[in-house]
Amino acid sequence: MLAALAACFALSGLAALVYQTAWTREFALVFGTSELAVATVIAAYMGGLALGAALVERLLPRVARPVLAYALLELGIGAASVVLVPLLLLASRAARAALFGGQDAPPSSEHGGLSLYFLASAFVVLGIPATLMGATLPLLARHAVREDAQVGRRIGLLYASNTAGAVGGALLAAYWMLPALGLRGTVWAAAAINVLVFLIAAIIARGAPAARSLGTPAPLAPTDGVTRWVLPLMLASGAVTFFHEVLWSRMLSHLV
């Protein structure tokens, strides 16, 4: 069963990076510049993932069927991506025209208000699907991990499967789906993958045992001088990682 869930999570990662690649292309058309689109979509996307993980963590003790909850999230991701995101993009364009008029050139540092508007609108447009994506790993971990000794191996397997799927999704979207299907077709294809994952996960959920009760979470134990630096270091590591991603996107755009 864990292998089947890992395969589902690989498909989730594939669909997620197809969406991210398509949304980056779409926002590049809106912004008029690919570098700003990459930075803005990554910020909104990763912000949603973090928010989803933080929100679902509070609900985990009360989730008795995490695999079914994961399946429903996948269905929600697909629905939000094909219905909500296009509607919010239209609303964003209308609001931009009302606030700033037409857009003859990409936003520049001389027009800070427009740049902030683009950033805020990206968070609004992509917030719901990205937040739903962020809640998926904690739910699957809730099902897969039954004892402390399984934490590293099983969460590592899920994360590796999701990341491998993401690699395939990025390549598939850029080299085949976008040229062959266009923006709308690519998004709909990713949504079809979400529906497939929903169906498979719903079948798995029917035979999955209920998750063990976690009860009321115990308060965090005091940390020593070394471990209290783990989360700040992870925060800094994430910032540096995506600084590099934006920089490399700019550098490689001159070569590819």
C-alpha positions as CSV (number, residue, x, y, z in Angstrom):
1,M,0.0,0.0,0.0
2,L,2.9,2.4,0.8
3,A,4.3,1.8,-2.7
4,A,0.9,2.6,-4.3
5,L,0.7,5.8,-2.2
6,A,4.3,6.8,-3.2
7,A,3.2,6.3,-6.9
8,C,0.2,8.5,-6.3
9,F,2.4,11.1,-4.7
10,A,4.8,11.0,-7.7
11,L,1.8,11.8,-9.9
12,S,0.9,14.6,-7.5
13,G,4.4,16.1,-7.9
14,L,4.2,15.7,-11.7
15,A,0.9,17.6,-11.8
16,A,2.1,20.3,-9.4
17,L,5.1,21.1,-11.5
18,V,3.1,21.1,-14.7
19,Y,0.9,23.7,-13.0
20,Q,3.9,25.7,-11.8
21,T,5.4,25.7,-15.3
22,A,2.2,26.7,-17.0
23,W,1.5,29.4,-14.4
24,T,4.9,30.8,-14.9
25,R,4.3,31.1,-18.6
26,E,0.9,32.6,-18.0
27,F,2.2,35.2,-15.6
28,A,5.1,36.0,-17.9
29,L,2.4,37.0,-20.5
30,V,0.7,39.1,-17.8
31,F,3.9,40.7,-16.5
32,G,5.7,41.0,-19.8
33,T,8.9,39.6,-18.3
34,S,9.7,36.0,-17.6
35,E,12.2,36.7,-14.7
36,L,9.6,38.6,-12.7
37,A,7.1,35.9,-13.4
38,V,9.4,33.1,-12.2
39,A,10.2,35.0,-8.9
40,T,6.5,35.9,-8.3
41,V,5.1,32.4,-9.1
42,I,7.7,30.7,-6.9
43,A,7.0,33.0,-4.0
44,A,3.3,32.5,-4.2
45,Y,3.6,28.8,-4.8
46,M,6.0,28.1,-2.0
47,G,4.1,30.4,0.3
48,G,0.9,28.4,-0.3
49,L,2.8,25.1,0.3
50,A,4.0,26.4,3.7
51,L,0.6,27.7,4.6
52,G,-1.1,24.4,3.7
53,A,1.4,22.4,5.8
54,A,1.0,24.7,8.8
55,L,-2.8,24.7,8.6
56,V,-3.2,20.9,8.2
57,E,-0.8,20.2,11.1
58,R,-3.4,21.6,13.5
59,L,-6.0,19.3,12.1
60,L,-4.0,16.1,11.9
61,P,-5.0,14.7,15.3
62,R,-8.7,14.7,14.2
63,V,-8.2,13.2,10.8
64,A,-9.2,9.5,11.0
65,R,-8.9,8.8,7.2
66,P,-5.9,10.7,6.0
67,V,-5.7,8.9,2.6
68,L,-9.3,9.8,1.8
69,A,-8.6,13.4,2.9
70,Y,-5.5,13.4,0.5
71,A,-7.7,12.1,-2.3
72,L,-10.2,14.9,-1.8
73,L,-7.4,17.5,-1.7
74,E,-6.2,16.3,-5.1
75,L,-9.7,16.7,-6.5
76,G,-9.8,20.2,-5.0
77,I,-6.4,21.1,-6.5
78,G,-7.7,20.1,-10.0
79,A,-10.9,22.0,-9.6
80,A,-9.2,25.2,-8.2
81,S,-6.7,25.1,-11.0
82,V,-9.1,24.9,-13.9
83,V,-11.9,27.0,-12.5
84,L,-10.7,29.3,-9.7
85,V,-7.3,30.4,-11.1
86,P,-8.6,31.5,-14.5
87,L,-11.4,33.5,-12.9
88,L,-9.1,35.2,-10.4
89,L,-6.7,36.0,-13.2
90,L,-9.5,37.7,-15.1
91,A,-10.5,39.6,-12.0
92,S,-6.8,40.6,-11.4
93,R,-6.5,42.0,-14.9
94,A,-9.7,44.0,-14.5
95,A,-8.6,45.3,-11.2
96,R,-5.2,46.3,-12.6
97,A,-6.8,48.2,-15.5
98,A,-9.0,50.0,-13.0
99,L,-6.2,50.9,-10.7
100,F,-3.3,51.5,-13.0
101,G,-4.7,51.7,-16.5
102,G,-3.1,49.9,-19.5
103,Q,0.2,48.2,-19.3
104,D,2.6,49.1,-22.1
105,A,5.7,47.8,-20.5
106,P,6.8,45.4,-17.7
107,P,6.6,46.8,-14.2
108,S,9.8,48.5,-13.2
109,S,11.4,49.6,-9.9
110,E,10.1,53.1,-10.7
111,H,6.5,51.9,-10.3
112,G,6.6,50.1,-7.0
113,G,2.8,50.1,-6.6
114,L,2.3,48.1,-9.8
115,S,5.0,45.6,-8.8
116,L,3.4,45.1,-5.3
117,Y,0.1,44.7,-7.0
118,F,1.4,41.9,-9.2
119,L,3.0,40.2,-6.2
120,A,-0.2,40.4,-4.1
121,S,-2.4,39.2,-7.0
122,A,-0.2,36.2,-7.6
123,F,-0.6,35.2,-3.9
124,V,-4.4,35.6,-4.3
125,V,-4.6,33.8,-7.6
126,L,-2.4,30.8,-6.7
127,G,-3.1,30.7,-3.0
128,I,-5.8,28.1,-2.8
129,P,-4.4,25.4,-5.1
130,A,-0.9,25.9,-3.6
131,T,-2.3,25.7,0.0
132,L,-4.1,22.5,-0.9
133,M,-0.9,21.1,-2.3
134,G,1.0,21.9,0.9
135,A,-1.4,19.9,3.0
136,T,-0.9,16.6,1.1
137,L,2.5,15.5,2.5
138,P,1.5,15.8,6.2
139,L,-1.7,13.8,5.5
140,L,0.2,11.0,3.8
141,A,2.8,11.0,6.6
142,R,-0.1,10.7,9.1
143,H,-1.1,7.5,7.4
144,A,2.3,6.1,6.6
145,V,4.1,6.6,9.9
146,R,2.9,4.3,12.6
147,E,5.9,4.4,14.9
148,D,8.9,6.7,15.4
149,A,11.4,4.4,13.7
150,Q,9.5,4.8,10.4
151,V,9.6,8.6,10.3
152,G,12.8,9.0,8.3
153,R,12.4,6.1,5.9
154,R,8.7,6.5,5.0
155,I,8.6,10.3,4.8
156,G,11.8,10.2,2.8
157,L,10.2,7.7,0.4
158,L,7.1,9.9,0.0
159,Y,9.2,13.1,-0.5
160,A,11.5,11.4,-2.9
161,S,8.6,10.1,-5.0
162,N,7.0,13.5,-5.1
163,T,10.2,15.2,-6.1
164,A,10.9,12.7,-8.8
165,G,7.4,13.3,-10.2
166,A,8.1,17.0,-10.1
167,V,11.2,16.6,-12.2
168,G,9.2,14.7,-14.8
169,G,6.4,17.3,-14.7
170,A,8.7,20.2,-15.3
171,L,10.3,18.6,-18.2
172,L,7.1,17.2,-19.6
173,A,5.3,20.6,-19.4
174,A,8.1,22.6,-21.0
175,Y,9.2,20.3,-23.7
176,W,5.9,18.7,-24.8
177,M,2.7,19.8,-23.1
178,L,2.9,23.6,-23.5
179,P,4.0,23.4,-27.2
180,A,1.5,20.7,-28.1
181,L,-1.5,21.6,-25.9
182,G,-1.1,25.3,-25.1
183,L,-1.6,26.9,-21.7
184,R,-5.3,25.8,-21.2
185,G,-4.7,22.3,-22.5
186,T,-1.7,21.9,-20.2
187,V,-3.6,23.0,-17.1
188,W,-6.5,20.7,-18.0
189,A,-4.1,17.8,-18.5
190,A,-2.6,18.4,-15.1
191,A,-6.1,18.5,-13.6
192,A,-6.9,15.1,-15.3
193,I,-3.8,13.7,-13.4
194,N,-5.3,15.1,-10.2
195,V,-8.5,13.3,-10.9
196,L,-6.6,10.1,-11.6
197,V,-4.8,10.4,-8.3
198,F,-8.1,11.0,-6.5
199,L,-9.6,7.8,-7.9
200,I,-6.6,5.7,-7.1
201,A,-6.3,7.2,-3.6
202,A,-10.0,6.8,-2.9
203,I,-9.7,3.1,-3.8
204,I,-6.7,2.7,-1.5
205,A,-8.6,4.6,1.3
206,R,-11.3,2.0,1.2
207,G,-8.9,-0.7,2.4
208,A,-6.7,1.5,4.6
209,P,-7.0,1.1,8.4
210,A,-8.1,4.2,10.3
211,A,-5.2,6.3,11.6
212,R,-4.4,5.8,15.2
213,S,-5.6,8.5,17.5
214,L,-3.0,11.0,18.4
215,G,-4.9,12.6,21.2
216,T,-4.0,16.1,22.4
217,P,-0.6,17.1,21.1
218,A,2.0,17.3,23.9
219,P,3.7,20.7,24.4
220,L,7.1,20.9,22.7
221,A,9.9,20.0,25.0
222,P,12.5,22.7,25.7
223,T,15.3,22.7,23.1
224,D,19.0,22.9,23.8
225,G,21.3,25.5,22.3
226,V,22.0,23.5,19.2
227,T,18.5,22.2,18.1
228,R,16.8,25.6,18.5
229,W,18.8,26.8,15.5
230,V,17.5,24.0,13.2
231,L,14.3,25.9,12.1
232,P,16.1,29.2,11.5
233,L,18.8,27.4,9.5
234,M,16.1,25.6,7.4
235,L,14.5,29.0,6.8
236,A,17.8,30.5,5.6
237,S,18.5,27.4,3.5
238,G,15.1,27.7,1.7
239,A,15.7,31.4,1.0
240,V,19.1,30.7,-0.5
241,T,17.8,27.8,-2.5
242,F,15.1,29.8,-4.3
243,F,17.4,32.8,-4.6
244,H,19.6,30.5,-6.7
245,E,16.6,29.2,-8.7
246,V,15.6,32.7,-9.8
247,L,19.2,33.6,-10.5
248,W,19.8,30.4,-12.6
249,S,16.6,31.0,-14.5
250,R,17.9,34.4,-15.5
251,M,21.3,33.0,-16.4
252,L,20.1,30.0,-18.3
253,S,17.6,32.1,-20.3
254,H,20.6,33.5,-22.2
255,L,21.6,30.0,-23.2
256,V,18.4,28.1,-23.7
